[in-house]
Amino acid sequence: APMAGQYDCLESFGRDLAAISLGDSLRGIQLCHENLTDRRHRTWCIQGSVQARFWETSRSEEALAMCRILSSLDEKDGCYWMIITRANELYVSDSDFEEFCVRVEYRYRAWCGR
């Protein structure tokens, strides 16, 4: 894909891979790693995969688990950026959003501002 479209393309690829790994966060990560060698591309794929796991609030635990599993800081940053952004959209009330944010790893809670 041209450079300008790589982010969108690889996020979409991650969402496609999520279709065969929902319910298994580790498998979602493995699929991104097995299919991509570039570090940025893997991060974008993981962002798409975690986004696909978090279309509704009832799926928050799987998304949080996926971010917790990651060991690469780039991947973890991208993962938490995605789910905190999604949570901000999904949780209408401030109290529900705050309840989500206390389940986020401590170092990322500052990203939970509204």
PyRosetta script that sets phi, psi and omega in degrees:
from pyrosetta import init, pose_from_sequence

init()
pose = pose_from_sequence("APMAGQYDCLESFGRDLAAISLGDSLRGIQLCHENLTDRRHRTWCIQGSVQARFWETSRSEEALAMCRILSSLDEKDGCYWMIITRANELYVSDSDFEEFCVRVEYRYRAWCGR")
pose.set_psi(1, 145.5)
pose.set_omega(1, 175.7)
pose.set_phi(2, -58.3)
pose.set_psi(2, 151.2)
pose.set_omega(2, -177.0)
pose.set_phi(3, -50.0)
pose.set_psi(3, -42.2)
pose.set_omega(3, -177.0)
pose.set_phi(4, -63.6)
pose.set_psi(4, -23.7)
pose.set_omega(4, -177.0)
pose.set_phi(5, -106.4)
pose.set_psi(5, -0.1)
pose.set_omega(5, -174.4)
pose.set_phi(6, -62.7)
pose.set_psi(6, -43.8)
pose.set_omega(6, -178.5)
pose.set_phi(7, -57.9)
pose.set_psi(7, -52.7)
pose.set_omega(7, -179.0)
pose.set_phi(8, -62.6)
pose.set_psi(8, -41.1)
pose.set_omega(8, -179.1)
pose.set_phi(9, -63.0)
pose.set_psi(9, -45.1)
pose.set_omega(9, -176.4)
pose.set_phi(10, -76.4)
pose.set_psi(10, -31.2)
pose.set_omega(10, 171.9)
pose.set_phi(11, -64.1)
pose.set_psi(11, -42.0)
pose.set_omega(11, 177.9)
pose.set_phi(12, -63.0)
pose.set_psi(12, -41.0)
pose.set_omega(12, 176.6)
pose.set_phi(13, -59.2)
pose.set_psi(13, -42.5)
pose.set_omega(13, 177.7)
pose.set_phi(14, -61.2)
pose.set_psi(14, -39.9)
pose.set_omega(14, 176.9)
pose.set_phi(15, -65.3)
pose.set_psi(15, -38.7)
pose.set_omega(15, 176.5)
pose.set_phi(16, -62.2)
pose.set_psi(16, -44.4)
pose.set_omega(16, 179.4)
pose.set_phi(17, -64.8)
pose.set_psi(17, -30.4)
pose.set_omega(17, 178.7)
pose.set_phi(18, -63.2)
pose.set_psi(18, -29.8)
pose.set_omega(18, -179.2)
pose.set_phi(19, -60.5)
pose.set_psi(19, -26.4)
pose.set_omega(19, 179.3)
pose.set_phi(20, -106.5)
pose.set_psi(20, 7.6)
pose.set_omega(20, -179.7)
pose.set_phi(21, -135.4)
pose.set_psi(21, 9.8)
pose.set_omega(21, 177.8)
pose.set_phi(22, -56.8)
pose.set_psi(22, 138.8)
pose.set_omega(22, -177.5)
pose.set_phi(23, 88.5)
pose.set_psi(23, -6.5)
pose.set_omega(23, -179.1)
pose.set_phi(24, -138.6)
pose.set_psi(24, 84.3)
pose.set_omega(24, -176.8)
pose.set_phi(25, -59.0)
pose.set_psi(25, -41.0)
pose.set_omega(25, -179.7)
pose.set_phi(26, -61.0)
pose.set_psi(26, -40.9)
pose.set_omega(26, 178.3)
pose.set_phi(27, -64.1)
pose.set_psi(27, -38.1)
pose.set_omega(27, 176.8)
pose.set_phi(28, -59.6)
pose.set_psi(28, -41.9)
pose.set_omega(28, 177.6)
pose.set_phi(29, -66.0)
pose.set_psi(29, -45.9)
pose.set_omega(29, -179.2)
pose.set_phi(30, -59.2)
pose.set_psi(30, -40.9)
pose.set_omega(30, 180.0)
pose.set_phi(31, -62.2)
pose.set_psi(31, -41.3)
pose.set_omega(31, 176.6)
pose.set_phi(32, -64.0)
pose.set_psi(32, -40.3)
pose.set_omega(32, -179.2)
pose.set_phi(33, -70.0)
pose.set_psi(33, -39.5)
pose.set_omega(33, -177.7)
pose.set_phi(34, -69.3)
pose.set_psi(34, -29.0)
pose.set_omega(34, -173.4)
pose.set_phi(35, -100.3)
pose.set_psi(35, -9.7)
pose.set_omega(35, -176.3)
pose.set_phi(36, -136.6)
pose.set_psi(36, 138.4)
pose.set_omega(36, 179.8)
pose.set_phi(37, -103.9)
pose.set_psi(37, -29.3)
pose.set_omega(37, -179.0)
pose.set_phi(38, -72.6)
pose.set_psi(38, 131.7)
pose.set_omega(38, -176.7)
pose.set_phi(39, -59.0)
pose.set_psi(39, -44.0)
pose.set_omega(39, 178.9)
pose.set_phi(40, -64.3)
pose.set_psi(40, -42.0)
pose.set_omega(40, -179.6)
pose.set_phi(41, -62.6)
pose.set_psi(41, -40.2)
pose.set_omega(41, 176.7)
pose.set_phi(42, -61.4)
pose.set_psi(42, -43.7)
pose.set_omega(42, -179.8)
pose.set_phi(43, -61.1)
pose.set_psi(43, -44.6)
pose.set_omega(43, -179.8)
pose.set_phi(44, -65.3)
pose.set_psi(44, -38.8)
pose.set_omega(44, 176.5)
pose.set_phi(45, -61.8)
pose.set_psi(45, -45.0)
pose.set_omega(45, 179.1)
pose.set_phi(46, -63.8)
pose.set_psi(46, -38.6)
pose.set_omega(46, 176.5)
pose.set_phi(47, -59.7)
pose.set_psi(47, -43.3)
pose.set_omega(47, 178.0)
pose.set_phi(48, -66.3)
pose.set_psi(48, -39.9)
pose.set_omega(48, -179.1)
pose.set_phi(49, -66.1)
pose.set_psi(49, -41.6)
pose.set_omega(49, 179.6)
pose.set_phi(50, -72.3)
pose.set_psi(50, -33.0)
pose.set_omega(50, 177.1)
pose.set_phi(51, -61.5)
pose.set_psi(51, -42.1)
pose.set_omega(51, -179.7)
pose.set_phi(52, -65.0)
pose.set_psi(52, -23.5)
pose.set_omega(52, 178.1)
pose.set_phi(53, -82.7)
pose.set_psi(53, -10.4)
pose.set_omega(53, -170.0)
pose.set_phi(54, -130.3)
pose.set_psi(54, 54.4)
pose.set_omega(54, 176.3)
pose.set_phi(55, -84.8)
pose.set_psi(55, -16.1)
pose.set_omega(55, 179.1)
pose.set_phi(56, -144.9)
pose.set_psi(56, 156.8)
pose.set_omega(56, -173.3)
pose.set_phi(57, -61.9)
pose.set_psi(57, -28.4)
pose.set_omega(57, -178.5)
pose.set_phi(58, -66.9)
pose.set_psi(58, -12.4)
pose.set_omega(58, -179.2)
pose.set_phi(59, -102.4)
pose.set_psi(59, 12.5)
pose.set_omega(59, -174.9)
pose.set_phi(60, -62.7)
pose.set_psi(60, -35.5)
pose.set_omega(60, -175.5)
pose.set_phi(61, -65.0)
pose.set_psi(61, -38.7)
pose.set_omega(61, 177.9)
pose.set_phi(62, -65.4)
pose.set_psi(62, -40.0)
pose.set_omega(62, 178.2)
pose.set_phi(63, -64.7)
pose.set_psi(63, -44.6)
pose.set_omega(63, 178.2)
pose.set_phi(64, -62.7)
pose.set_psi(64, -41.2)
pose.set_omega(64, 179.6)
pose.set_phi(65, -62.1)
pose.set_psi(65, -40.1)
pose.set_omega(65, -180.0)
pose.set_phi(66, -62.2)
pose.set_psi(66, -43.9)
pose.set_omega(66, 179.5)
pose.set_phi(67, -65.8)
pose.set_psi(67, -38.8)
pose.set_omega(67, -179.5)
pose.set_phi(68, -63.4)
pose.set_psi(68, -36.1)
pose.set_omega(68, -176.6)
pose.set_phi(69, -65.9)
pose.set_psi(69, -32.6)
pose.set_omega(69, -172.5)
pose.set_phi(70, -62.7)
pose.set_psi(70, 139.8)
pose.set_omega(70, 177.7)
pose.set_phi(71, -106.9)
pose.set_psi(71, -27.9)
pose.set_omega(71, 177.4)
pose.set_phi(72, -71.1)
pose.set_psi(72, 127.5)
pose.set_omega(72, -178.9)
pose.set_phi(73, -63.1)
pose.set_psi(73, -40.0)
pose.set_omega(73, 177.6)
pose.set_phi(74, -59.5)
pose.set_psi(74, -46.0)
pose.set_omega(74, -179.0)
pose.set_phi(75, -66.7)
pose.set_psi(75, -41.9)
pose.set_omega(75, 179.5)
pose.set_phi(76, -64.4)
pose.set_psi(76, -43.5)
pose.set_omega(76, 177.0)
pose.set_phi(77, -58.5)
pose.set_psi(77, -47.9)
pose.set_omega(77, -179.6)
pose.set_phi(78, -63.3)
pose.set_psi(78, -39.9)
pose.set_omega(78, -179.9)
pose.set_phi(79, -64.2)
pose.set_psi(79, -49.8)
pose.set_omega(79, -180.0)
pose.set_phi(80, -67.0)
pose.set_psi(80, -35.6)
pose.set_omega(80, 176.5)
pose.set_phi(81, -58.3)
pose.set_psi(81, -44.7)
pose.set_omega(81, -177.9)
pose.set_phi(82, -64.7)
pose.set_psi(82, -48.1)
pose.set_omega(82, -173.9)
pose.set_phi(83, -75.9)
pose.set_psi(83, -29.7)
pose.set_omega(83, 176.2)
pose.set_phi(84, -69.9)
pose.set_psi(84, -39.0)
pose.set_omega(84, 175.4)
pose.set_phi(85, -61.8)
pose.set_psi(85, -45.2)
pose.set_omega(85, 178.4)
pose.set_phi(86, -63.0)
pose.set_psi(86, -44.4)
pose.set_omega(86, -178.7)
pose.set_phi(87, -60.4)
pose.set_psi(87, -38.9)
pose.set_omega(87, 178.8)
pose.set_phi(88, -61.3)
pose.set_psi(88, -32.8)
pose.set_omega(88, 178.0)
pose.set_phi(89, -80.9)
pose.set_psi(89, -37.7)
pose.set_omega(89, -173.1)
pose.set_phi(90, -80.3)
pose.set_psi(90, -37.6)
pose.set_omega(90, -177.5)
pose.set_phi(91, -90.4)
pose.set_psi(91, 109.3)
pose.set_omega(91, -176.5)
pose.set_phi(92, -71.4)
pose.set_psi(92, -46.2)
pose.set_omega(92, -176.8)
pose.set_phi(93, -84.5)
pose.set_psi(93, 146.2)
pose.set_omega(93, 177.6)
pose.set_phi(94, -60.7)
pose.set_psi(94, -37.8)
pose.set_omega(94, -177.9)
pose.set_phi(95, -66.5)
pose.set_psi(95, -39.3)
pose.set_omega(95, 177.4)
pose.set_phi(96, -66.9)
pose.set_psi(96, -39.4)
pose.set_omega(96, 177.5)
pose.set_phi(97, -64.2)
pose.set_psi(97, -41.6)
pose.set_omega(97, 178.6)
pose.set_phi(98, -64.2)
pose.set_psi(98, -38.8)
pose.set_omega(98, 177.1)
pose.set_phi(99, -62.6)
pose.set_psi(99, -38.0)
pose.set_omega(99, 174.9)
pose.set_phi(100, -63.2)
pose.set_psi(100, -47.5)
pose.set_omega(100, -173.5)
pose.set_phi(101, -63.3)
pose.set_psi(101, -29.6)
pose.set_omega(101, 178.1)
pose.set_phi(102, -70.6)
pose.set_psi(102, -14.7)
pose.set_omega(102, 177.1)
pose.set_phi(103, -90.7)
pose.set_psi(103, -7.0)
pose.set_omega(103, 177.2)
pose.set_phi(104, -78.7)
pose.set_psi(104, 144.4)
pose.set_omega(104, 176.8)
pose.set_phi(105, -53.1)
pose.set_psi(105, 141.3)
pose.set_omega(105, -171.4)
pose.set_phi(106, -49.8)
pose.set_psi(106, -45.6)
pose.set_omega(106, -175.0)
pose.set_phi(107, -61.9)
pose.set_psi(107, -18.3)
pose.set_omega(107, -177.3)
pose.set_phi(108, -103.5)
pose.set_psi(108, -4.3)
pose.set_omega(108, -176.8)
pose.set_phi(109, -63.1)
pose.set_psi(109, -28.2)
pose.set_omega(109, 178.7)
pose.set_phi(110, -63.0)
pose.set_psi(110, -21.1)
pose.set_omega(110, 178.9)
pose.set_phi(111, -77.1)
pose.set_psi(111, -4.8)
pose.set_omega(111, -175.0)
pose.set_phi(112, -86.8)
pose.set_psi(112, 11.5)
pose.set_omega(112, 179.5)
pose.set_phi(113, -66.4)
pose.set_psi(113, 148.1)
pose.set_omega(113, 176.9)
pose.set_phi(114, -113.7)
pose.dump_pdb("model.pdb")
